[in-house]
């Protein structure tokens, strides 16, 4: 059976489902490390996790902008509830971005995100 030709919104949703797992993994690992009081080299691990969060956050930001820029005219087939589906996807991705930002502030509260982008 040939693969379905998904429109841009449905493709973005599939991409988001994959990214959701990355977001959940990095947040889970970060929280686990933050709670571990016996960890050696904790400062190095926190910096590494901060960088991981930043990398995933950049992916989330790219996807968020991609979804925001989609229009109903780009869809090969008319989708019922297109606007609602798009808004739901934007909100879902925005939540991940906020979760990553909050996690990053817990990992290294005194770090400035832009310094890691250099």
N, C-alpha and C positions, 0 to 999 in steps of 0.2 A: 504494500500500500504506500503511495507516495506521501511524503511529509506534507502536512497542512501548511499553507502559506499564511502565516500569521501577520497581522497588521502591525504597525509600529507600537501601538499601545500594548497589545498582547505580548509582543516580543519584549518590550520593556518590563512587563510584569514577570515574565519568565526570568529575565536577567536579574530582577529585583529579588526573586525567590532564592537564587543562588547567592546573591550578595547578603541576604538576610542571615544565612548560615555563617558567613564570615563575621558579620557584625556580632552575632550572638556568641561566637567562639572567642573573639578578642575581648569582649566585655566579661564573659565568664572567667577567662584566664586572668584578666586584670583584677577582678574582684577577689579571686582566689589568692592571688599574690599579695594583694593589699591586706587580706586577713591573716596571712601566714607570718607569724611573729618570729619564727625560727629560721627563716630563709637567710642563707649566706648570700652576700653580694646583692642584697635587696635593691640597693640604689641603681645598680647596673640593670637589673631585671626590670625595674620601673621605667628606666629610660628606654629600654628595648620595647616594652609594652606601649609606651607613649608613642614611639615611632610607628609601631604596628597600628595603633588606633588612628594615627594621623594618615597613614597610607590608606586604610580602609575608609576613613572619612573622606578622603579625596575621591575615591571611587564612588562613594555615596553622593557626593556633591555633583560629580559629572552626570550620574544617572538622574539625579533630581532635576538638573538643568535640562537634560534630554527630555524627560517626561513633561516638564513645564512647557517646553517649546512645541510639543505635539499639537496637531490640529485634527479635527474630525475629517477634514478634506483629505488627509494623508492616508486614511484607512481604505483598503481595497474594497471592503464590504462595510455597509452601514452597520454600526453597532448600536443596539438599544442601550440607553443609559450611558452613552459615551462620556458626557460631561461628569456624571457622578462617578464613573469608573476612574476617570483621569484624576479627579479631585481626591478620591480615596487613595489612589496610588501616590500622589504627591504628599498627602498627609502621612501615609505609612513610611515613606522614605524620609520625610522631615523628622519623624519621631526617632529614627535611627541616628540621624545626624545629631540630634539633641542628646541622645543617649551616649554617643561617642564623645561629644564635647564635655558632658558631665563626668564621664569616666576619665578623660584626659586630665580634667581639673583635679580629680582625686589622686591620680598617679603622681603628677608633678605640679602641685598648685602654683608654684612660682615661675613656671616655664611659659614662654610666649610662643604660641603656635608658629608664628612667622619665622622665628629663628631656626626652626627645624626644616623649613622649606628651602633654605639656602643651599 
